[in-house]
Amino acid sequence: MNLEHLRAFFWLRWRLLVNQWQRGGRVNAVLMIVLLVGAIALAVPSFVLSLGLGVFGLDRAEPNHLLYIWDGIVVAFLFFWSLGLLTDLQRAETFALSKFLHLPVPLSGAFLINYLGTLLRISLVIFVPVTLGLALGLSIRHGLWSAVPLVAAFFLMITALTYQLQGWLASLMSNPRRRRAIVVTVTAVFVLIFQLPNLLRFIRPGGLQQRAERSNQMLAEMKALERQFEAKEIDAAEQVRRQNEVIERYQADSAEAKRQSEARWERYAKLVNVVLPVGWLPLGIMTTAQGRIVPPLLALAGMSLIGGGSLWCAYRTTIGIYQGRFTARPASSTTVAVAAADAGTPASSRSARLLEMRLPLVSEPAAAVALAGFRALLRAPESKMMLLTPLVLGVMFGSAVFRSPAEGPLALRALTGIGAIGLGLFGTLQTMANQFGFDRDGFRVYVLSAVPRRSILLGKNLANLPITLGIAVLTLVIVEIARPLRLDHLAAMVPQFVSMFLLFCLLMNLLSIFAPLPIAAGSLKPAQTKLTPALLQFLMFATLFPLTQVFTLLPLGIEALVHWQGIARGVPIYLLLSLVQCAAVLLAYRLAIALEGDWLQAREQKILEVVTSKVP
């Protein structure tokens, strides 16, 4: 590729980027330009500060300290880099190489520009100046000659592996049957990897329990000495001497346990850095600080070979995609037979029975919307990705529940059950807050139908009810096993859930009507991110959600206050007031959803225009 071709590719890349920003609106374009200029402007101060830290701030750092510092930098970078990767699992290339097959330009040039386009990410703009400045400072002050080459090889390896992974996923996702499984699997693996420390701490609490046991043992010995002193078995001087011995022994045991823990974590850290290629950068810098030459050279060579080999494999994969290597496969006799059998087979009877069901106390139009929406949630990959949110929150919530004292105030334990219900609400937050955005072109059916708009909203809410209820029930079972609730409090969770869910639905209906967002097919990512609806969604949720849900806590608060005053301790006030509150919320929901249906009818043309917009 000559210079003119390269300049043309860069100019086209810039125009496509600007056009994408402009499609999001003027405010979005201005904001993105400000962010870009701000990120570039911060690169120089970040580089200078990191350079100063490497020259003056780490003059007394031990090699092990350098290992921990660079491990922290690598983990932070990989976290933000992985977030960017998850937003686009299938490679969205800057240039589709099929557009250049008829032009007298080499495909390698377009491939190179596509690869360089993946480098334009906020995580690289932030971390590259920081790491290069720190590495250069260590090289100047401490003579760590391998720091800068190791940093360059590390970023080459990560970006090349990422580009190869995106190309490999693109080849797999060319088969629509595998696309959903890949999207969910990759996202779940990412979440589980970064939640691994919480899972390990949840399974093996480790040092916290040991410190608590030592502290309890010391307190027990102190109380025993106090009892001996009160019984006149020892005098005051002997009591003070023995107390000092207990304190010194406790401090010595704590220091020894801390030393063993640090030694154990140091061995783990070194082992992980040796086994994983992403740890070769910190390992190479540590071994260079120790005066060794071979390990940093091996780390540099290994990361460079991985980066170069990944780029070559990514190029071969890209060429194979556009040559039809992954899609143009001859149909085998088995495939033809299965296809012929499928052609003569009617639709799944299970799906037919689901869509033909009748829901009690619900009109036929609302039931049809609810059943169709629930069926769509079961089949959509974004609903499976949505369930990762309660998975992460459940790990943190469960660890907090199991670590809390077994005996505690009854009101506090009831709050744990309410938190389990709130976890179910958050499980459907992404689809509920943008109910029509996930319909995409299918929203035309509602616009053209004669169904009352309140029935559409009711059906949309009921479609998410099984998922919300399932998450809440599962979490409540875990809470009941770990910290059993009082029987009347457990029974009150039923009207509590109804009240919380209905108020949540009313708020989510408002967000869906007044701040719809177009969603790219097969993902939870907005197709065109505009500042105004996104900001409106955030403000409405941040202000109205706490206000509506705090209202449902009044029955529990009233019971706690009454019992604190010593009044009516045996009366299930929380259960009775929850039932009254549930009836009031049901009446308010019935009145409010009719009003929201009128708002939906007034804005349905605007919503249709938004949700049917195509991905730029």
Secondary structure, DSSP 8 states (H G I E B T S, - for coil): --HHHHHHHHHHHHHHHHHHHHHT-HHHHHHHHHHHHHHHHHHHHHHHHHHHIIIIITTT--HHHHHHHHHHHHHHHHHHHHHHHHTTSS---SS-GGGGTTSSS-HHHHHHHHHHHTT--HHHHHHHHHHHHHHHHHHHHH--TTHHHHHHHHHHHHHHHHHHHHHHHHHHHTSHHHHHHHHHHHHHHHHHHHTHHHHHHHH--THHHHHHHHHHHHHHHHHHHHHHHHTTSS-HHHHHHHHHHHHHHHHHHHHHHHHHHHHHHHHHHHHHHHHSGGGHHHHHHHHHHTT-SHHHHHHHHHHHHHHHHHHHHHHHHHHHHHTTTTT-----HHHHHHHHHHHTS-S-HHHHHHHT---TTS-HHHHHHHHHHHHHHHH-HHHHHHTHHHHHHHHHHHHHHHHS-SS--HHHHHHHHHHHHHHHHHHTHHHHTTTTTTTGGGHHHHHHS-S-HHHHHHHHHHHHHHHHHHHHHHHHHHHHHHS---HHHHHHHHHHHHHHHHHHHHHHHHHHHHS---B-TTSSSBSS--HHHHHHHHHHHHHHHHHHHHHTTHHHHHHHHHHHTT--TTS-HHHHHHHHHHHHHHHHHHHHHHHHHHHHHHHHHHHHHHHT----
